[in-house]
Amino acid sequence: MSRIIALIILLIPGFLAAYGIKLMRDMVFGIQQIPFGNLALQFVIGLLLFIIGLGFIAGFVLHRDRKKNKVQARFKTDNQPNNKRP
């Protein structure tokens, strides 16, 4: 059951990212969608949706891989406090 919930959690940002790509593509071809006033606004909203969706999926995968110790040393987080600060 938890895997289905995780899949649903990943599908929503995936759809947002895909819709963002669609909005940006429509702007390139000059197709204006209904809720947007001009093409530049449509492109900016599409870019934001794409970045937010992709960022959420990337963060989810990174968090999962950190829990399973499958990341490189530079992506691992230190749970101990850093005492090297001046």
N, C-alpha and C positions, 0 to 999 in steps of 0.2 A: 504494500500500500504506500509506503514511503517513497518508493521509486516512481510511482505514478504521480505523486504530488511534486516530486523534484522535476519530473518531466514537464508538468504543467507550469511550474514556476519558470522553467527555461523557455517554454514555448511563447509566453507572453512577451518578453523582451525580444525574442527572435522575430515575432510578427511586427513589433514596433520598428525594429531595424529594417526589415524588408519593406515596410510601408515608407520609411524614410528614404530608402533607395529609390522606390517608385516615385516619390515626390521630386527627388532631385533629377531623375531621368525625365519626368514630365516637364520640368522646367527647361531642360536642355532642348527638348523638342517643341517648346512653346505651348504646351497644353496646360492651361490654368485650371486648377481644381476649385470647387465651389467655395469652401470656407475661407480661402485666402484672397486677400485684396490684390496682390500683385505677385509677379513671378519671383522676385528677389526674396520676399517674405516666405514664399513656398519653399524655396531652396534652403533658406536658413532653418526653417522648421524641420525639413527633411534631414538636414545635416545633424541637427540636435537629436532627433529621434534615432538616427543611425548610431551616433556616438554613444548615447545613453544605453541603447539596446546591446551594442557590441561590448561596451564597458561592463555591463552587468553580467553578461555571459562569460567574459574573460575573468572577471573577479570570482565568479562562482567556480569556474574550473580551477583557478589558482588556489582558492581556499580548499577545495576538495583534494587537490594534489599535495598541498602542504600538510593536511591531516594524515595523508598516507605516506609521507616522506618520499615523494617522487619528484621533487624539484631540485634544481641546482643549488649550490651553497649560497649564491648571491640572492636567491629568492626566499631563503629560509628566514624566519623571524626569530629574534632572540627573546626568550621569555625572562631572561635575567636582566636586571637593571644595568645600564651602561655606566660604569664608574670612571670612564676615561675623559669625561668632560672637564674642562678647566674651571 
